[in-house]
Structure formats: structure tokens, C-alpha cells
Amino acid sequence: MIDLAIIGGGPAGLSAGLYATRGGIKDVVLFEKGAPGGQITGSSEIENYPGVQEIKSGVDFMAPWQEQCFRFGLRHIMSEVVRVEKHDKIFHIIHNQGKGEEVQEAKSVIITTGGRPRKSHIKGEQEFWGRGVSTCATCDAFFYKKKEVAVLGGGDTALEEAIYLTKFASKVHLIHRRDGFRAAPITVEHAKKNPQINFLTPYTVEEICGDNSGVTSLKIKNLTSGEISDLQVPVIFEFVGYDVNNQILQQSDGSSLCDVNEYGSVLVNLKMHTSVDGLFAAGDIRVDAPKQVVCAAGDGAQAALEAIAYLESTH
């Protein structure tokens, strides 16, 4: 039996591993089926992590994290976790390394499996992903100062990010397939009062166009008239949903191991405690996650400190 299982190898998981092992937990295992690093390794440029002056790719940025986090005894098992269960006071980590399912018992667990922005599957999206197709205004708004940008979506996140982008962009074209919005009325009101936001409704994006430098324009369709026109922008920010990777919490009877909200995000308190003793969640899997590397790292450290306290209290 291990003392602590960490499931997920992104910034939250690696930070949890660092703080847990350096904090004195002897047997800590990181379950990650691939190389640790997480979703951030897909980013082309990172320039907003405190203390890191050089602009780096996501892969280069995460490389030293692994060496540092494994220095204090964190073990990595390259295995896919299928499910986490709790029997009495012991957690069962059901995982598969390609030879059938195995069970690893653990005294405590930190879930850091993150999530992923939902893709729109528009023509050209995959080709220009990270080169003018973005799902993070906080990450990329700075690169488009005083330029016109496009936002796709009609929910709270889309409108909130459109408002945020007006601090940088000269104009924000908000594209939505309906005249109405799913966002809260107060958010819609704020967006409509902002003179920098141009509402394109009801419109869809038919194609994302560009060249070797990245996105140059969008082909958009007016759903009322059927007319197709070109919108000259260097970037489209897509906010069409977010899927948390919570599958491992699903139990055989269809219930969830711990409490989640209507979107499947794990409910935690400020100390990363879930509704189950000994089970913690950190990073983008948790409710109200800011989806920033620095925040995920802080979550992981907090969860590890709480795991240390939990294990000490159960001795």
C-alpha cells in the first residue's frame, strides 16, 4: 500500500508530488500514462509565469519540473487510471498498463486530471490550433494588442472573455449562432454596453483561413440570409465548452466518488478537500479553476500539504 497516489501529471500533479515528497511522505506515486507535463505542453509560448523571464514553449517550460519533482523520491507509473474507489478507509486505484486491470491500494489520493477545452471542429481549426486559434484569452490577449479579434460562443465564458479582450484589442467580434445568449443577463448587458464589442448574430464560422504565419481571416455565414463573408482577423478565441477529465471518479453504479457540480467539476474547499476524507482535487478538475499554470501549481502544493496533515492525523 502506498501513502499517496497522485493521478495526473500536469503542473498541479507535479507540484503536489514535489511538496508531498519534500514534505516527508515516503511513498508517493504519480499515475500518468504518458510523459508528465500536462495540457500546457501544447502551448507555443509561455511568458506570464512569475520568475521565468525567458519566453518558452510549453515543452521547454515543463522539462525542468519533472527533474525537480522526481528528485525527492516521487515515483512515476506510466499507467492509465480507470477508476478510483474507496473501501472503508482505503482507496483502490484501478489502473491499466496494457496487461489488464490492476489494483493499487493507497491511503490518500490527489486528483489532478485537468480538463480540455471543447473544440468547434470548424474547417481549419486543427491546422491553425495555437497559431491563431486559442481557448485562453488570459494567455494570448497580449499578443493581439490594438488588433481586431474574434470570439466564438454564447455562454458566460465567451462574453466574459470578450469583455476582457477589449482591454487589449481594438475591436472584438463576438460570433454566436443564435440571437439570444446562454450567459447571465447581467453579463450580456455589460457586453452590449461595451462599444468595442461587435455582435455578429446569428452567424456561424464556416472556415478558419490563414497562411504560414497563422490565421488571417474567417469565413462567416449569416444564418438569416445565408450570405457568406470574410472577417479579417488574426485570431479566433473559441469558448464553446470545457470538458473536465472526471471519468475516473465514476463508480460502477453510475455515481461519483465525490461531489461534483452540474458541469462535472469537483467541489472542493479552499484547502482542496473534496467531500471524501483523504481525497483531494487540484488544478483544472476543480470547481472555479482559473485554468492558469501558476494557479494549478498552487493548488497542487496546497493539496499536498493537506494530504500530509491527513496522513499524520490517521496514524
MARPA-988189 format. One record per residue (C-alpha): residue in three letters; residue number from 1; x, y, z. Coordinates in Angstrom, 2 decimals. Example, Ala and Ser with C-alpha at 12.3 -4.5 7.8 and 13.67 -1.06 7.14 Angstrom:
<rs>
<'ALA', 1, <12.30, -4.50, 7.80>>,
<'SER', 2, <13.67, -1.06, 7.14>>,
</rs>
This chain:
<rs>
<'MET', 1, <0.00, 0.00, 0.00>>,
<'ILE', 2, <1.28, 3.46, -0.89>>,
<'ASP', 3, <0.83, 6.58, 1.21>>,
<'LEU', 4, <-0.31, 8.92, -1.55>>,
<'ALA', 5, <-1.44, 8.45, -5.15>>,
<'ILE', 6, <-1.39, 11.48, -7.44>>,
<'ILE', 7, <-3.39, 11.00, -10.62>>,
<'GLY', 8, <-2.43, 13.33, -13.44>>,
<'GLY', 9, <0.98, 14.70, -14.40>>,
<'GLY', 10, <0.39, 18.35, -15.25>>,
<'PRO', 11, <1.53, 21.36, -13.20>>,
<'ALA', 12, <-0.89, 20.55, -10.36>>,
<'GLY', 13, <0.18, 16.91, -10.15>>,
<'LEU', 14, <3.90, 17.60, -10.35>>,
<'SER', 15, <3.68, 20.37, -7.75>>,
<'ALA', 16, <1.71, 18.05, -5.48>>,
<'GLY', 17, <4.41, 15.41, -5.91>>,
<'LEU', 18, <7.17, 17.88, -5.10>>,
<'TYR', 19, <5.53, 19.22, -1.94>>,
<'ALA', 20, <4.39, 15.79, -0.76>>,
<'THR', 21, <7.78, 14.09, -1.07>>,
<'ARG', 22, <9.79, 17.04, 0.16>>,
<'GLY', 23, <7.26, 17.39, 2.99>>,
<'GLY', 24, <8.07, 13.91, 4.28>>,
<'ILE', 25, <5.59, 11.47, 2.72>>,
<'LYS', 26, <7.72, 8.42, 1.99>>,
<'ASP', 27, <5.76, 6.55, -0.69>>,
<'VAL', 28, <4.22, 8.84, -3.30>>,
<'VAL', 29, <3.29, 7.59, -6.76>>,
<'LEU', 30, <2.32, 9.70, -9.77>>,
<'PHE', 31, <0.00, 7.91, -12.18>>,
<'GLU', 32, <0.32, 9.40, -15.67>>,
<'LYS', 33, <0.02, 7.23, -18.78>>,
<'GLY', 34, <2.35, 9.46, -20.81>>,
<'ALA', 35, <5.21, 11.80, -20.12>>,
<'PRO', 36, <4.39, 14.30, -17.35>>,
<'GLY', 37, <3.76, 17.89, -18.38>>,
<'GLY', 38, <0.05, 18.22, -18.98>>,
<'GLN', 39, <-2.00, 20.31, -21.39>>,
<'ILE', 40, <0.39, 23.25, -21.15>>,
<'THR', 41, <2.97, 21.35, -23.24>>,
<'GLY', 42, <0.80, 22.16, -26.25>>,
<'SER', 43, <1.36, 25.90, -25.83>>,
<'SER', 44, <3.75, 27.59, -28.24>>,
<'GLU', 45, <4.73, 30.46, -25.92>>,
<'ILE', 46, <4.62, 30.99, -22.16>>,
<'GLU', 47, <5.66, 34.39, -20.88>>,
<'ASN', 48, <3.49, 35.04, -17.82>>,
<'TYR', 49, <4.83, 32.59, -15.22>>,
<'PRO', 50, <6.31, 34.57, -12.31>>,
<'GLY', 51, <10.08, 34.39, -12.08>>,
<'VAL', 52, <10.60, 32.93, -15.56>>,
<'GLN', 53, <11.80, 35.82, -17.70>>,
<'GLU', 54, <12.56, 33.90, -20.88>>,
<'ILE', 55, <9.68, 33.14, -23.25>>,
<'LYS', 56, <9.48, 29.36, -23.61>>,
<'SER', 57, <7.40, 26.75, -25.35>>,
<'GLY', 58, <5.22, 24.60, -23.12>>,
<'VAL', 59, <7.50, 21.58, -23.60>>,
<'ASP', 60, <10.64, 23.52, -22.65>>,
<'PHE', 61, <8.87, 25.20, -19.75>>,
<'MET', 62, <7.76, 21.90, -18.18>>,
<'ALA', 63, <11.00, 19.95, -18.74>>,
<'PRO', 64, <12.77, 21.07, -15.52>>,
<'TRP', 65, <9.62, 20.48, -13.46>>,
<'GLN', 66, <9.97, 16.74, -13.92>>,
<'GLU', 67, <13.60, 16.56, -12.82>>,
<'GLN', 68, <12.93, 18.75, -9.78>>,
<'CYS', 69, <9.80, 16.89, -8.72>>,
<'PHE', 70, <11.35, 13.43, -9.04>>,
<'ARG', 71, <14.48, 14.50, -7.13>>,
<'PHE', 72, <12.85, 13.94, -3.74>>,
<'GLY', 73, <11.57, 10.43, -4.40>>,
<'LEU', 74, <8.36, 10.82, -6.39>>,
<'ARG', 75, <7.74, 7.65, -8.43>>,
<'HIS', 76, <6.08, 7.68, -11.84>>,
<'ILE', 77, <3.94, 4.79, -13.06>>,
<'MET', 78, <3.08, 5.02, -16.76>>,
<'SER', 79, <-0.40, 3.63, -16.50>>,
<'GLU', 80, <-3.93, 4.73, -17.31>>,
<'VAL', 81, <-6.14, 5.02, -14.24>>,
<'VAL', 82, <-9.56, 3.60, -14.98>>,
<'ARG', 83, <-11.32, 4.33, -11.71>>,
<'VAL', 84, <-10.74, 5.33, -8.09>>,
<'GLU', 85, <-12.81, 3.64, -5.38>>,
<'LYS', 86, <-12.82, 3.83, -1.60>>,
<'HIS', 87, <-13.37, 0.75, 0.54>>,
<'ASP', 88, <-13.56, 1.51, 4.26>>,
<'LYS', 89, <-10.59, 3.89, 4.70>>,
<'ILE', 90, <-8.52, 2.58, 1.81>>,
<'PHE', 91, <-8.54, 3.87, -1.77>>,
<'HIS', 92, <-8.29, 1.47, -4.67>>,
<'ILE', 93, <-6.53, 2.85, -7.76>>,
<'ILE', 94, <-7.72, 0.66, -10.63>>,
<'HIS', 95, <-5.28, 1.14, -13.50>>,
<'ASN', 96, <-4.14, -0.49, -16.72>>,
<'GLN', 97, <-0.60, -0.68, -18.07>>,
<'GLY', 98, <-1.72, -2.63, -21.12>>,
<'LYS', 99, <-1.74, -6.02, -19.40>>,
<'GLY', 100, <-5.21, -5.85, -17.90>>,
<'GLU', 101, <-6.52, -4.03, -14.88>>,
<'GLU', 102, <-4.54, -3.92, -11.64>>,
<'VAL', 103, <-5.41, -2.51, -8.23>>,
<'GLN', 104, <-3.07, -0.34, -6.19>>,
<'GLU', 105, <-4.13, 0.47, -2.64>>,
<'ALA', 106, <-3.46, 3.96, -1.29>>,
<'LYS', 107, <-4.05, 5.78, 1.98>>,
<'SER', 108, <-4.80, 9.11, 0.26>>,
<'VAL', 109, <-5.34, 10.43, -3.27>>,
<'ILE', 110, <-4.93, 13.75, -5.10>>,
<'ILE', 111, <-6.84, 14.04, -8.38>>,
<'THR', 112, <-5.17, 16.39, -10.89>>,
<'THR', 113, <-6.52, 15.06, -14.19>>,
<'GLY', 114, <-7.45, 18.51, -15.50>>,
<'GLY', 115, <-9.70, 19.07, -18.46>>,
<'ARG', 116, <-9.72, 20.21, -22.05>>,
<'PRO', 117, <-11.46, 22.99, -23.97>>,
<'ARG', 118, <-14.15, 21.65, -26.26>>,
<'LYS', 119, <-13.28, 22.05, -29.93>>,
<'SER', 120, <-15.63, 23.50, -32.52>>,
<'HIS', 121, <-14.42, 21.20, -35.35>>,
<'ILE', 122, <-14.59, 24.09, -37.80>>,
<'LYS', 123, <-12.61, 23.61, -41.00>>,
<'GLY', 124, <-9.07, 24.93, -40.41>>,
<'GLU', 125, <-9.30, 24.73, -36.62>>,
<'GLN', 126, <-6.83, 21.88, -36.24>>,
<'GLU', 127, <-4.43, 23.32, -38.80>>,
<'PHE', 128, <-4.19, 26.67, -37.02>>,
<'TRP', 129, <-4.55, 25.45, -33.43>>,
<'GLY', 130, <-2.09, 27.54, -31.38>>,
<'ARG', 131, <-1.39, 29.77, -34.39>>,
<'GLY', 132, <-4.42, 31.99, -34.27>>,
<'VAL', 133, <-6.92, 29.58, -32.73>>,
<'SER', 134, <-6.95, 29.99, -28.96>>,
<'THR', 135, <-9.07, 28.96, -26.00>>,
<'CYS', 136, <-7.39, 31.22, -23.44>>,
<'ALA', 137, <-7.81, 34.99, -23.56>>,
<'THR', 138, <-5.70, 35.45, -20.43>>,
<'CYS', 139, <-2.83, 33.59, -22.10>>,
<'ASP', 140, <-2.93, 35.13, -25.55>>,
<'ALA', 141, <-4.70, 38.54, -25.46>>,
<'PHE', 142, <-1.41, 40.37, -25.06>>,
<'PHE', 143, <-0.22, 39.18, -28.50>>,
<'TYR', 144, <-3.12, 40.96, -30.22>>,
<'LYS', 145, <-2.85, 44.46, -28.77>>,
<'LYS', 146, <-4.70, 47.07, -30.85>>,
<'LYS', 147, <-5.87, 44.46, -33.36>>,
<'GLU', 148, <-9.34, 43.21, -34.20>>,
<'VAL', 149, <-10.09, 39.74, -32.82>>,
<'ALA', 150, <-12.97, 37.27, -32.96>>,
<'VAL', 151, <-14.67, 35.35, -30.15>>,
<'LEU', 152, <-16.87, 32.31, -30.77>>,
<'GLY', 153, <-19.54, 31.33, -28.24>>,
<'GLY', 154, <-22.63, 32.46, -26.40>>,
<'GLY', 155, <-22.15, 31.41, -22.79>>,
<'ASP', 156, <-20.82, 33.24, -19.74>>,
<'THR', 157, <-17.21, 32.42, -20.53>>,
<'ALA', 158, <-17.45, 33.69, -24.11>>,
<'LEU', 159, <-18.97, 37.02, -23.09>>,
<'GLU', 160, <-16.73, 37.49, -20.07>>,
<'GLU', 161, <-13.64, 36.80, -22.17>>,
<'ALA', 162, <-14.91, 39.13, -24.92>>,
<'ILE', 163, <-15.17, 41.91, -22.33>>,
<'TYR', 164, <-11.67, 41.07, -21.06>>,
<'LEU', 165, <-10.25, 41.17, -24.59>>,
<'THR', 166, <-11.46, 44.76, -25.07>>,
<'LYS', 167, <-8.64, 45.81, -22.73>>,
<'PHE', 168, <-6.19, 44.78, -25.45>>,
<'ALA', 169, <-7.94, 44.54, -28.83>>,
<'SER', 170, <-9.19, 47.49, -30.85>>,
<'LYS', 171, <-12.42, 45.59, -31.59>>,
<'VAL', 172, <-13.89, 42.24, -30.56>>,
<'HIS', 173, <-16.24, 40.49, -32.98>>,
<'LEU', 174, <-18.49, 38.19, -30.92>>,
<'ILE', 175, <-19.87, 35.39, -33.12>>,
<'HIS', 176, <-22.86, 33.33, -31.98>>,
<'ARG', 177, <-25.25, 31.11, -33.89>>,
<'ARG', 178, <-28.32, 32.44, -32.08>>,
<'ASP', 179, <-29.69, 35.91, -31.38>>,
<'GLY', 180, <-30.06, 35.04, -27.68>>,
<'PHE', 181, <-27.28, 34.09, -25.27>>,
<'ARG', 182, <-26.91, 31.42, -22.59>>,
<'ALA', 183, <-24.89, 33.83, -20.47>>,
<'ALA', 184, <-26.33, 35.53, -17.39>>,
<'PRO', 185, <-28.43, 38.61, -18.28>>,
<'ILE', 186, <-26.12, 40.94, -16.36>>,
<'THR', 187, <-23.12, 39.65, -18.36>>,
<'VAL', 188, <-24.99, 40.14, -21.64>>,
<'GLU', 189, <-25.90, 43.67, -20.55>>,
<'HIS', 190, <-22.28, 44.55, -19.76>>,
<'ALA', 191, <-21.12, 43.17, -23.10>>,
<'LYS', 192, <-23.76, 45.08, -25.07>>,
<'LYS', 193, <-22.82, 48.31, -23.33>>,
<'ASN', 194, <-19.19, 47.90, -24.39>>,
<'PRO', 195, <-18.65, 49.88, -27.63>>,
<'GLN', 196, <-15.65, 47.74, -28.62>>,
<'ILE', 197, <-17.75, 44.58, -28.97>>,
<'ASN', 198, <-19.40, 43.95, -32.32>>,
<'PHE', 199, <-22.17, 41.33, -32.08>>,
<'LEU', 200, <-22.41, 39.01, -35.09>>,
<'THR', 201, <-25.65, 37.06, -34.57>>,
<'PRO', 202, <-26.96, 34.76, -35.83>>,
<'TYR', 203, <-23.70, 33.75, -37.50>>,
<'THR', 204, <-21.52, 30.65, -37.75>>,
<'VAL', 205, <-17.88, 30.29, -38.71>>,
<'GLU', 206, <-17.64, 28.19, -41.86>>,
<'GLU', 207, <-13.86, 28.13, -42.14>>,
<'ILE', 208, <-10.71, 29.43, -40.43>>,
<'CYS', 209, <-8.28, 30.66, -43.09>>,
<'GLY', 210, <-4.61, 31.53, -42.95>>,
<'ASP', 211, <-1.09, 31.00, -44.21>>,
<'ASN', 212, <2.31, 30.03, -42.82>>,
<'SER', 213, <2.17, 32.91, -40.34>>,
<'GLY', 214, <-1.14, 31.75, -38.86>>,
<'VAL', 215, <-4.79, 32.81, -39.06>>,
<'THR', 216, <-5.58, 35.70, -41.42>>,
<'SER', 217, <-9.38, 35.60, -41.74>>,
<'LEU', 218, <-12.64, 33.75, -41.07>>,
<'LYS', 219, <-15.40, 32.79, -43.47>>,
<'ILE', 220, <-18.61, 33.56, -41.60>>,
<'LYS', 221, <-22.19, 32.81, -42.57>>,
<'ASN', 222, <-25.28, 34.85, -41.75>>,
<'LEU', 223, <-27.86, 32.23, -40.78>>,
<'THR', 224, <-30.77, 34.52, -41.66>>,
<'SER', 225, <-29.71, 35.49, -45.18>>,
<'GLY', 226, <-27.30, 32.65, -45.93>>,
<'GLU', 227, <-24.69, 35.18, -47.05>>,
<'ILE', 228, <-21.04, 34.21, -46.56>>,
<'SER', 229, <-18.46, 36.95, -45.97>>,
<'ASP', 230, <-14.83, 37.29, -44.90>>,
<'LEU', 231, <-13.86, 38.65, -41.48>>,
<'GLN', 232, <-10.24, 39.82, -41.42>>,
<'VAL', 233, <-8.83, 38.87, -38.02>>,
<'PRO', 234, <-5.54, 37.24, -36.92>>,
<'VAL', 235, <-7.12, 35.15, -34.16>>,
<'ILE', 236, <-10.31, 33.45, -33.08>>,
<'PHE', 237, <-10.87, 32.72, -29.39>>,
<'GLU', 238, <-13.18, 29.71, -29.05>>,
<'PHE', 239, <-15.34, 29.29, -25.94>>,
<'VAL', 240, <-17.75, 26.53, -26.86>>,
<'GLY', 241, <-17.46, 24.48, -23.69>>,
<'TYR', 242, <-14.98, 22.77, -21.38>>,
<'ASP', 243, <-14.82, 19.08, -20.51>>,
<'VAL', 244, <-13.25, 18.07, -17.21>>,
<'ASN', 245, <-11.47, 14.72, -17.10>>,
<'ASN', 246, <-13.54, 13.23, -14.28>>,
<'GLN', 247, <-14.12, 9.76, -15.71>>,
<'ILE', 248, <-12.02, 8.08, -13.03>>,
<'LEU', 249, <-14.47, 9.26, -10.37>>,
<'GLN', 250, <-17.39, 7.40, -11.96>>,
<'GLN', 251, <-18.29, 4.35, -9.89>>,
<'SER', 252, <-19.68, 1.03, -11.14>>,
<'ASP', 253, <-23.20, 2.01, -10.06>>,
<'GLY', 254, <-23.06, 5.29, -12.02>>,
<'SER', 255, <-22.50, 7.54, -9.00>>,
<'SER', 256, <-19.49, 9.80, -8.47>>,
<'LEU', 257, <-16.88, 9.05, -5.82>>,
<'CYS', 258, <-17.13, 12.63, -4.55>>,
<'ASP', 259, <-19.42, 15.61, -5.03>>,
<'VAL', 260, <-19.27, 17.40, -8.38>>,
<'ASN', 261, <-21.23, 20.32, -9.84>>,
<'GLU', 262, <-23.55, 20.25, -12.85>>,
<'TYR', 263, <-20.56, 20.50, -15.20>>,
<'GLY', 264, <-18.70, 17.63, -13.56>>,
<'SER', 265, <-16.08, 19.80, -11.84>>,
<'VAL', 266, <-15.06, 18.52, -8.41>>,
<'LEU', 267, <-16.37, 20.53, -5.48>>,
<'VAL', 268, <-13.55, 21.50, -3.12>>,
<'ASN', 269, <-12.98, 23.99, -0.34>>,
<'LEU', 270, <-10.06, 26.44, -0.21>>,
<'LYS', 271, <-7.83, 23.64, 1.07>>,
<'MET', 272, <-8.62, 21.36, -1.90>>,
<'HIS', 273, <-10.64, 18.96, 0.27>>,
<'THR', 274, <-13.37, 17.04, -1.57>>,
<'SER', 275, <-16.45, 15.59, 0.11>>,
<'VAL', 276, <-14.48, 12.37, 0.78>>,
<'ASP', 277, <-11.90, 12.20, 3.56>>,
<'GLY', 278, <-8.41, 11.65, 2.20>>,
<'LEU', 279, <-9.38, 12.62, -1.35>>,
<'PHE', 280, <-8.18, 15.96, -2.70>>,
<'ALA', 281, <-8.55, 17.65, -6.08>>,
<'ALA', 282, <-6.34, 20.33, -7.61>>,
<'GLY', 283, <-5.99, 22.22, -10.88>>,
<'ASP', 284, <-8.47, 22.40, -13.73>>,
<'ILE', 285, <-10.53, 19.43, -12.47>>,
<'ARG', 286, <-11.80, 21.50, -9.55>>,
<'VAL', 287, <-14.70, 23.97, -9.48>>,
<'ASP', 288, <-13.91, 27.59, -10.40>>,
<'ALA', 289, <-10.40, 26.77, -11.63>>,
<'PRO', 290, <-8.76, 29.80, -13.29>>,
<'LYS', 291, <-7.03, 27.46, -15.78>>,
<'GLN', 292, <-3.63, 29.08, -15.34>>,
<'VAL', 293, <-0.37, 27.19, -14.70>>,
<'VAL', 294, <0.56, 29.27, -11.67>>,
<'CYS', 295, <-2.85, 28.61, -10.09>>,
<'ALA', 296, <-2.69, 24.88, -10.79>>,
<'ALA', 297, <0.76, 24.71, -9.21>>,
<'GLY', 298, <-0.55, 26.49, -6.11>>,
<'ASP', 299, <-3.49, 24.09, -5.94>>,
<'GLY', 300, <-1.14, 21.12, -6.12>>,
<'ALA', 301, <1.05, 22.44, -3.33>>,
<'GLN', 302, <-2.00, 23.13, -1.14>>,
<'ALA', 303, <-3.42, 19.66, -1.77>>,
<'ALA', 304, <-0.09, 18.05, -0.89>>,
<'LEU', 305, <0.16, 19.96, 2.40>>,
<'GLU', 306, <-3.36, 18.83, 3.26>>,
<'ALA', 307, <-2.52, 15.23, 2.35>>,
<'ILE', 308, <0.46, 15.39, 4.72>>,
<'ALA', 309, <-1.81, 16.64, 7.51>>,
<'TYR', 310, <-4.41, 13.98, 6.74>>,
<'LEU', 311, <-1.89, 11.13, 6.84>>,
<'GLU', 312, <-0.45, 12.41, 10.12>>,
<'SER', 313, <-3.93, 12.56, 11.65>>,
<'THR', 314, <-4.73, 8.97, 10.68>>,
<'HIS', 315, <-1.57, 7.40, 12.10>>,
</rs>
